[in-house]
Amino acid sequence: MEIKKGDVVKLKSGGPEMTVLRIIGFDKSNARTSMADKIITSAG
């Protein structure tokens, strides 16, 4: 299953439905998002 921006997802363990706003590492055209991706991935 491939998740795309705009998909509605839900954790297997339950919880609310959530809409995917962006995929980490997907948008490399924006320097601000690229920097945020690096911070997120390095923090775990």
RALINLIN-V437381 format. One record per backbone hydrogen bond with DSSP energy under -1.0 kcal/mol. NH is the residue of the N-H (numbers start at 0). CO is the residue of the C=O. Records with the same first field share a line. If there is no record, write none. Layout:
BEGIN
NH: CO  CO
END
This chain:
BEGIN
5: 19
6: 3
8: 17
13: 10
17: 8
19: 6
25: 22
33: 29
34: 30
35: 31
36: 32
37: 33
38: 34
39: 35
40: 36
41: 37
42: 38
43: 39
END
